[in-house]
Amino acid sequence: MRGWRSLIIDAWGALSYKPAFQAAADGRPTAPPGHAAPSWVPEADRRRLAAYTALAAYDTNQAAALLGADGDDRREYGDASLIVDQTLSHLLGETQQIVIEGSVDGTAVREREALLRDWAQTEHLRMRMQHAERTAVLLGDTIYLLAWSRAKSRPVLRTFDPGFYFPILPEGALDADAYPARVHLAWEVPADPSTGRKGTLRRVTYELGPIEDGGRRLYPWSPQPSNITCYLTDAEWELDQVDRADDIDALSPARARFRSNADGEVLNRLDLQLDFIPLVHVPNTVNGAEHYGQSSLLSVAQLLDDLAAADTDSQRASATTGSPIIGLSGARLPVDRRTGNPLPVEVEPGMVWPLGDNGQLTTVDTSAQLAELRAYVGALRDRLSVVTRLPASVLGTVSPSEVPSGYALQLSFGPLDAMVRSMRLAREAKYPLLLKMVQRLYQLGGVLPPGDNPRATIAFGAYLPTDQATALDLAARGVQAGVLSLETAVRLLVEAGFPIKNATLEVERLRRPPATTV
């Protein structure tokens, strides 16, 4: 019964075998320095933050540090980082393209796409996506935050580590997509002894609430007036004044020091003139009723530990194989003239030891053990490929030329294809939401006219080798037979890797009548 009472099944349960993780999750003082949750962290979030720390340690080849003294000589060769990078590469595909869906007016679509693409280029969206999505693959979640910049006359985009993210979810929420009405972004700023600045806790809060004085407001994206707005509070507390009984949602405003924005406005429940929180939380996986996603490393944490242990044993065995243990008998060894004791013998190329009549030289051969260890490492890598659903050709452990046929290679991509489709499904509603917020902020700034905004999304490109000739033939036959629209055919060509930068413009070009020659 003791095991049943300690069993916790959640998004981070796969790390429960690690004592360091369990200690940090429980908030016990036995946790390693820097791994115990601060007093202001809610108890419900301790396991999540402890898991983030453990997963980040795998990514930076420091997971052995969680073993204490037992991990001082543990070898880690970047397998975790390789899994994350390869998963990320296939998730995003070769291209990431903003497209507008469900509109008939080609001119309006082209103008809106041009605006969003210019914004994406100016805000370095593709680079930020690389960083944010890598965080999601590694830790299980990532955060995008938008704000309207008066100086730049455009929405500005930032990404946040999910360890700073503390949503106040609705009570009894059973849907993973339940949107919180209050969100905190919080982190500690360490003390600076050189300037005498004390350590502080900074908390940025977005909260939906009624418009003050009971007013109603007509937002440019909705024909119906609303009495809801979003308030922004940005404050900091000195750490020695944070009560241990207060979690992040119950800090005393009387002890807070409120910050100001570039326009000099005090950020204490500042009305943002929005009826939504301009923050998008992206989970890595479809996880049922769980708000948070799962890391791509969780299922292989123990495999990575075993692989690191096997690599360490293999390295030790290779040392004794390359420099074998030698036993000498009946040899005339050099002697220290002062003490009369034999001097240490060093093995060097070309060295000759004169042996007596019955002298012997014996070496300990550990090459057989080294071969077994290397075979064991290979078996672990095969298991790693199976569990992560990354084929050996993707992980670089087998050359594509060694695959018996192209059909066999295509079959090996089956698990990877299923995994990527599932991960993209988890993001299917998130990027349209991000671009909807961008369009609404443009409306708020007067750049876009009032009214409904078309659905815009980010289309991820192909992530597997494709037969472009087959894709072209399929698109042409589908349009000719009337079973595929021209838009769908062009989308197929984009996914197959054809150099089409603007799908909407390409459709318009195809619909133009052919030029006549005189």
C-alpha positions, 0 to 999 in steps of 0.5 A, spaced: 500 500 500 505 504 501 507 504 493 500 506 491 499 512 496 506 515 493 503 513 486 502 520 482 500 519 475 500 526 471 504 529 465 511 528 469 510 522 472 515 518 468 520 522 472 518 520 479 524 514 479 529 520 480 530 522 488 532 529 486 525 530 482 521 527 487 525 531 493 524 538 489 517 536 487 515 535 494 519 542 496 523 538 501 530 541 503 534 535 501 533 537 494 539 539 490 541 547 491 537 551 486 532 545 485 527 546 491 521 550 489 521 557 492 516 559 497 512 563 493 511 557 488 504 554 488 504 546 491 500 544 485 506 547 480 512 544 484 512 538 480 512 541 473 518 546 475 522 540 478 520 536 471 522 542 467 529 543 471 530 535 470 529 535 462 533 541 461 539 538 465 538 532 460 538 537 454 545 540 456 548 533 458 548 535 466 543 530 468 548 526 472 548 532 476 541 530 479 545 523 481 549 527 486 556 524 487 554 518 484 554 522 477 561 525 478 564 521 472 558 519 468 558 520 461 553 524 457 554 524 449 548 529 447 543 524 445 537 528 449 539 534 445 539 530 438 532 527 440 529 534 441 533 537 435 530 532 430 523 532 433 523 539 432 526 539 425 520 534 423 515 538 427 516 545 423 518 542 416 522 545 411 517 551 411 513 555 415 508 559 411 502 564 413 496 563 409 489 566 409 483 561 409 476 561 407 476 567 403 473 569 396 476 576 395 483 574 392 485 582 393 483 582 400 487 575 402 493 578 398 493 584 402 492 581 409 497 576 407 502 581 405 501 585 412 501 578 416 508 576 413 511 583 413 509 583 421 512 576 421 519 578 418 519 584 422 518 580 428 523 575 426 517 570 427 520 564 424 526 565 429 522 565 435 518 559 433 524 555 432 526 557 440 519 557 442 518 550 439 524 547 441 522 549 448 515 546 447 519 539 445 524 539 450 519 541 456 512 540 454 510 547 453 511 554 451 509 561 451 507 567 446 506 574 449 503 579 444 503 587 446 501 593 441 507 598 441 506 605 440 513 607 438 513 601 432 506 601 430 505 594 430 504 588 435 511 586 438 512 578 440 516 575 445 517 568 448 517 565 455 519 559 458 514 555 461 517 555 468 515 563 468 508 561 467 502 560 472 495 560 469 489 561 474 485 556 471 477 556 472 475 551 478 473 544 475 475 546 468 475 539 465 477 541 458 485 542 456 483 548 452 479 552 458 482 559 457 484 562 464 481 569 466 488 570 470 495 569 468 501 570 472 508 571 469 513 570 475 521 569 476 526 571 481 531 576 480 537 575 484 541 580 488 547 584 486 552 585 491 556 590 487 550 595 487 547 593 493 540 591 490 536 585 493 533 579 490 526 581 488 520 577 485 517 580 479 510 578 477 507 580 471 499 579 471 494 579 465 487 579 468 480 579 465 475 583 469 469 588 468 470 595 465 471 600 471 464 604 473 460 598 469 461 601 462 461 598 456 465 598 450 465 596 443 471 593 440 473 593 433 473 586 432 466 585 434 459 588 433 456 587 440 459 591 446 462 588 451 463 590 459 470 586 459 477 588 459 484 586 460 488 589 466 495 589 466 499 589 472 507 589 473 510 589 480 516 586 484 517 584 491 523 584 495 524 576 496 525 577 504 518 580 504 515 575 501 511 571 506 512 563 506 504 563 506 503 567 500 503 563 493 504 567 487 496 569 486 496 572 493 502 576 494 500 583 498 499 589 493 501 593 499 509 591 499 509 591 491 513 596 487 509 597 481 513 598 474 512 603 469 511 603 461 515 607 456 509 612 456 510 613 463 504 609 465 504 606 472 502 598 470 497 597 476 491 594 473 492 598 466 486 597 462 489 594 455 483 596 451 482 588 450 477 583 451 482 577 451 489 576 454 494 577 449 498 570 451 498 564 447 500 557 451 502 552 446 502 545 449 507 539 445 502 534 445 494 532 445 494 531 453 486 530 454 484 534 460 491 536 462 492 543 461 500 542 460 503 538 454 508 532 455 516 533 453 518 528 448 524 526 452 519 524 458 518 517 455 525 515 454 528 518 461 530 512 463 533 509 457 537 516 457 540 514 464 541 507 461 545 509 455 549 514 459 551 508 464 553 504 458 557 509 455 561 510 461 562 503 462 564 502 455 569 508 456 572 505 462 573 498 458 576 502 452 581 505 457 584 498 459 583 495 452 588 501 449 592 501 455 592 493 457 594 491 464 601 488 464 604 483 469 611 482 469 615 476 472 623 475 472 624 482 469 630 487 471 626 493 473 630 500 474 631 501 481 631 508 485 639 508 487 637 512 494 631 507 496 633 501 493 625 500 491 623 499 484 621 505 480 614 505 476 614 502 470 611 505 464 609 502 457 612 506 451 612 504 444 619 500 443 620 499 450 624 492 451 624 488 458 630 483 459 627 477 462 630 472 466 630 464 464 623 463 467 620 470 466 613 472 464 609 477 461 602 477 461 596 482 459 589 482 461 585 482 454 578 486 455 577 487 448 571 482 449 568 486 454 568 492 450 565 489 444 559 486 449 558 493 451 558 496 444 553 491 442 549 493 449 550 501 447 547 499 440 541 495 443 539 501 447 540 506 441 535 501 437 530 501 443 531 509 443 529 509 436 523 505 437 520 509 443 522 516 440 519 514 434 525 517 430 527 512 425 535 510 425 536 514 419 533 520 422 538 519 428 544 518 424 545 511 426 544 508 420 546 510 413 540 511 408 544 507 403 544 501 408 536 500 407 534 495 403 529 499 398 526 506 398 519 502 400 522 499 406 525 506 408 518 509 407 515 504 412 520 506 417 517 513 417 510 511 419 511 512 427 515 518 425 509 521 421 504 519 426 508 522 431 508 529 427 501 529 425 499 528 433 504 534 435 501 538 429 494 537 431 496 540 438 498 546 435 492 546 430 488 552 434 494 555 437 497 559 431 490 561 428 489 564 435 496 568 435 495 571 428 487 572 430 490 576 436 495 580 431 490 582 427 486 585 433 492 589 435 492 592 428 485 593 428 486 597 435 492 601 432 488 603 427 492 599 421 486 594 419 479 596 419 473 594 424 470 588 422 471 580 422 478 578 421 479 572 416 482 565 419 489 566 418 494 560 420 501 558 419 502 552 415 508 547 416 512 544 410 514 537 408 518 534 413 519 527 409 522 526 403 517 527 397 516 524 390 515 531 387 513 528 380 508 524 384 505 530 387 505 534 381 501 528 377 496 527 383 494 535 383 494 535 376 489 529 375 485 531 381 484 538 378 482 535 372 477 530 374 474 535 379 475 532 385 480 537 388 480 544 388 485 549 385 487 551 392 487 544 395 492 542 389 497 548 390 497 546 397 499 539 396 504 542 391 507 547 397 507 541 402 511 537 397 516 542 397 515 546 390 518 553 391 511 556 391 512 562 396 505 565 396 499 560 395 494 565 394 498 569 388 499 562 385 492 560 385 490 567 381 496 566 376 493 559 374 486 562 373 488 567 369 487 566 361 493 564 357 496 570 354 495 570 346 500 571 341 499 574 334 
